[in-house]
Amino acid sequence: MPIDPHQIALRGGRAGRVPELGRQGRDGVKMLVQHDETLARFLSRVPAEVADSFDENQLLAIKRAAVEQAGREHGVDIRLTLFRRYYLVVLAGHERRHRARRRQERRRHPVLRAANVIFVNVVVLLLALAIAAGLYVATLAVDGGTGQDVSTWDSLLQQFRLMWRR
């Protein structure tokens, strides 16, 4: 199904306008854009005078670069939507960026921002609570849930010593 190159829905629901590509000698470019959503989306974000200057070979090179970038996978790729309003993305893998690009991105996106610090503190707090709850349940399991005045921590340590005894 051909894509309408004049009205492409962009992320966030905005609509972008692809410039007129039907000028004389531009039929190949027009056909290329009409049948390729990636190129149509790209051209909708570029100023019309710049987009109108691309020839077929340039657009194919842009398409190849976009496909190559999209084909890269991360070792860890977790994408979640939280509360229908927020999203969380965790990506991890081999670092492929050059040092200069990493420095530039570090300046643009510093780690020590208020939202980042709050998020990390909440995650650490939740993990600490989960560990404490797990240890509490383990101590109840050791003393049989009797709630006796026996030191449950001593009982837990004694059980671990018995497990690892040779």
N, C-alpha and C positions, 0 to 999 in steps of 0.2 A: 504494500500500500504506500503510495507516494506521500511524503511529508510536505505539509504546506510550509514553505520556507519563509513565509512572511509573518507567520504567527506561531512561535514556538513557546510552549510553557516551560519556564525555567524553574529551578529549585525555589521553593518558597511561594509558588503560585504566581510569580511575576510573569509577564509576557514580554518577550524581546522581539525586536523587529529585525529581520534579515534584509539587507539592502537589495534593491532591484539588480538582478544578475542577468536580465534578459537582453542586454545590449548586444549589438551586432558582434558576432564572433565569440559570444560567451555562452552559446547553447550547451557546450560540454560541461561548463562550470555549473550552469543552472540545473542540468540533469543530475550532476553529481550531488549537489546540495539537496535537491528535492528527494532523493532516494537515500540519504544518509543523515540519520538523526544526530550523530556526533558532530558532523560538520555544520549542520544547521544550528545546533545549540552553540557551538563555538562562534559562528559568525554573528549570532544574535547578541553576543557580548562584546563584539569588536565595533569601534566606530564605523559608521557606514562608509566613509571615504576610504578607510583602510581596508575594510572587507571587500569593497568593490575593486580594489587593486590586485587581489589575489588571482593568480592564474591556476589552471588545472593541476600542474605539477606541484605548486606550492600547497594547494589544498590536500593533495594526496600525501605529501610529506607530513603535514599537520595531522592528518588522519593516522598515518603510520605511527607517529610519535605518541598520539593519544592511546592507540591500541596497545603499543608496547608498554606504556606506563600502567594501563589498566590490567595488563596481564601479570604484573608483578604481585606476588603473594607474600604475606607476612607469615612468620612462624606462628604467631598468636594474633588472631583477628577476632575480637569480641566487640560487637555493636549492639547496644541495648537502648530501648526507649523506656524512660522512667516516668511514671505518672502522666503519660500521654503528652508531656510538655517538654521534657528534658531528654537529653541523650547522653550516653556514656560510651566512649570508644577507647578500647585498649588495644594497641598495636605493638608488637615486638618482633624483632627479627634482626638480620644482619644489617649493619649500618652501611649504606651505599652513598650517602651524601658526602661531598667534599668538606674539608675543614672550614673553608670560607662560608659555605652555605650554612653549616651548623652554627657558626658564630652569628651570622646575620639572623637566623631564626631564633637564637637564644636572646638576642637583643629585642626582637619583635614580640616574642612570647616568653617573658621571664617566668621562671618556676616560682619564685617567691612573690606571689600575688595573694591578696587576701582570700579570694575564693579557693585557690589551691591549698593554702595553709589550713583553712577551715575544713575542706574536703578530706585532706590527709589526716587531720586530727579526729574527725568523725570516724573514718575507717579504722584507725588505730584503736580508738575507744571501743568500737564494735568488736574488733578482734580480741581485745583484752577481756571484754565481757563474755565473749564466747569461750575463751580459754578458762576463765574463772568458773563459768557454769560447768564446763566439762570436768574440771578438777573437783568441783563440789559433788557432781554426780559420781565421780570415781571414788571419792572418799565415802559417800553413802553406800556404794557397792561393797567397799572393803569392810565396813563395820556392820554390814547387813541391814542398814537402814534402821538400826535399833535406836540410834540417838543416845547411846550410853555415854557416860562421861569419859570413855576411853579416848585418848588422843587419836583422832582419826588420821592426822598427818603422820604420826608415828606408825600407825597401822599401815598406812599407804606405803611409807618408806620400807617397812618390814616386808610387805608383799613384793615390792620391787626387788629387794635384796634376795628374796627367795627365788624369784623368777630368774635372776641372773647368776645365781650360785652355780658353781661348777661341781 
